[in-house]
């Protein structure tokens, strides 16, 4: 078995940054999809609270519960043989207190085979990150645009405050996180932060100079409906293919062409 086929571990993220090896991350929410992504060589599967918008059909991630994250994470982690599996802690599962955060993250690690959790917030969550790391729970941070703050922000937009985002990213790193997501920030700012940090940066809408990139699976496959973020790239228009297949099925049923004799029992 090659070194690339071995299960990815948290310490490898820092080693990859030191070697300038880019890190690939995709969201995943179920067993069969995770099998495919893992076999494709994706380094990290993120069980994101984006499940609220991509799968559940809500307009934000706020309604996602910890039980729902655990439900999806268990399936994804069971499928992954190589990829590191990270689960989001959803809104109000860690913000109340450090004790609550440890309890929530502990449930994720105990009830699934995930290796780490991700939480949003920089300086405001530094003590929470430190508390999780101190009890042995690996943490991926998330700064810049933080979708769980959508009610305060009012809309999803680029975070342009270099001072704020840099301070948040440094706080996350100093608190012991093993990586940090940079979401929707200018390219030059992402490059500057990436150069400052000893932990890898994972960009989403943050330009090409991060140590890795993450995409939401449904954006990558054209399953996101009419809206597609500027930073998303559709690698395969699976949504169009699914609709076309369903239209052919409806026509075949309507015209009596399905099932055929070869698809029937005698």
N, C-alpha and C positions, 0 to 999 in steps of 0.2 A: 504494500500500500504506500503510495507516495505521500510526501509531507502535506501536499495540498488536499489529500483525501481524508486526513485525520480531522477529528472534530476541532473546530475553531474554539480557542479559549480567550478569556478576557485579556491576559497578558500579551497575547499576540497582537492586539491592536496597537499597543505602544511600539512593539518591535517592527510592525509594518510601517508605522510612521517614520521610524528611524531609517528604514530602508527605502523610503519614498515609494512604497507599494500602495497603490490606491485600493480603497475598501468599497465593496459594492453592498448596498443595503436595499431591500425591497420589503414592503409591507406584505403580510400574509395573514389570513383569517381562518383557513380550513385545512384539513388533512391532505386532500388530493392536490390542491394548489401548492402547498408547502413541499410535497414530494417532488413536484416538477421543478420548483425553484431551487431546492436543495441539490437535485441532480444536475441542474444547470451550472452549479458552482457559485451561487450567490453566497457571499461571506456571512451575511447577517440577515435574519428575518425578524422584522419588527411587527409585533402584534399591536398595531396602533389603535388608539381610540378613534382614529379615522374610520373605524368600522361603523361609527355612528352616522357618518355621511355617506360612505360608500356602499354599505350593506343594509343599514337600517333605514336610510332615507331621510334622516333628520337634516336640519340646516346648520347644525353645529355638532361638536363632539360632547357637549355638556351632559347629554342624557345617558351616556354610556356608564354602566355600573362596574364595580370591581368584579362582581360575579360573572358578568358578561365577558370581561377581559379574560378571566380565568378559564371560562368555557372555551373561548377561541384559542387561547394560548396552549391549553392542554392538547388540542388537536394538532396545532402547528408544531409544538415541541416533540410530539410523538412521531411526526413525520420526518423531522430533521435529523439526519445522520452526521452531517458535517457543519452546517451553518450554526453560528451562534444565534440563539433565540432570545430576544429582548422584548419585554412586555411593557406597554405604557401603564402608568398608574393614572386612572381617570380622575376627572374633576371631583374634588372634595373627598378623595381617598387618602390624601397625604397633607393637605394644607392646614388641617385643624391643629395638629401637634406632631412632634417628633414620634411620640408613642404611637399615634395613629398611623404614621407613615411606615414605621417598622412593622406594625401588625399587618398592614395591607401588603407591603412588599414581601413579608414573610409568608403570607398566604400564597402569593404568586409562586414563590420558589418551592414551597412545600407541596402545593396541589397541582403543579405542572412540572415539566422538566426544563423550564426556562432557566437561563443562566444569569439574567440581569433584568433590571427594571429601568425605565426611563421616566424622568419627571421634568416638567416645565418650570422655568424660572431660574434666575441667576443669583444675585446677592440675597434676594428674599428667601431663597431655598438653600442657601449655603449650609446652614446649621443642620437642616434636614438631611442633606446629602452626606454630611460628615457623620451624622448619627447612623445612617444606613450602612455606610462603609465600615464604621467601627464595629458593627455586629456581623460583618462578613457578607453584606449584600452589595454586589457590584451595581453601580449606577451610571447610566448614560444621561448627561444633562441635555438641556434644550433651551436655547436663548434666541434672541431676535424676535420674530413674530411668534407669539405663543397663543395658539388657537383657543386654549381654555380661557383666555382673557377676552374673548370676542365681545362680551357684553360691555366691558369697559372700553375697548378699542373702537367699537362701533362698526368696524369693517376689517377685512383682511387686507393689510397694506404693508408695504416695504418699511422696515424699521431702519431709519437713516441716522440715528444718533450714535456716532462712533464712540463717544465717551461711555454711554450707557451700555452698549452691547459689548464693548471690550471689557469693561469692568465686570459685567455679568459673566462673561466667558472665563475670565481669570478667576473669579470667585468659585465657579463650578470646578475648575481644574484644581485650585488650591484646596478644595474641600474633599478631594479624593476621587472624583468621577474618572472613569477610564476613557471617556470620549464625550464629545458634546456636539449636538445638532445645531447648526446655524441656519435658521429659516428666514428667507425673504430679507436679505440684507445686501447692500451694494457689493459688487465683486471686489473692489479694492479693499473694502473693510474686511471682508472674509479672508482675503490674502494676508492682510496685516495680522489678524487674530491667529490665523493658522501658523504664521511664522513665530508668534509669541509663545504659543502653547507647546508643552511637551506631550500633551495628549492629542489624539487625532480629532480633527473637525470633520463632521459629516454634513455636507451641504444639501439644502433643498431650496432652490431659488437663491443661491448664494454664489453662483459662478463656478468656474472650473478649477480654482486654486485651492480648494479644500482637500483634505487627505482622503476623503471618500464622498460618495453621493448616495442619497436615498430618494426613491420615487414611491409614490403610492401605486400599488399594483393596478388599480382600476384606471388610473391615468395612463400607465404604460400600455394597457391593452385596449384603450378606447372604450372603456365601460363607464365613463364618468358622466354620460349625458352630453348636453350641448355645451356646458362650460368646461373649459380646459385651462388651467393656470399657464401663464407665460412660460414658466420654467419646466413644464411637463413635456415629455417627448413620447408620442405614441409609437411603439415599436411594432405593433401588430393590431390592426383594426378588428379585434375580436368581436366587439360589440356589433359591428356591421354584419359580420359573418353569422353571429347568433340570430340576429333578426331575419337575415335572409333565409337561414335554415328553417326557422319557425314559420316563415311565410310559405316555404315549399311544403312543409308538413301540413299546414292548414289546407293548402290547395289539394294535396294528395288525399287527405281525409275527405274533403268535400267532394272530390271527384271519384271516390272509391278506389283509388290507386294504392292506398295503404290500409291494411296490410295486404301484401301479395300472397300468392299461393305458397311461395318459398318461405314466407314468414308466418305461415299458419300450420297448426298441428292436424294430423289425421288419426 
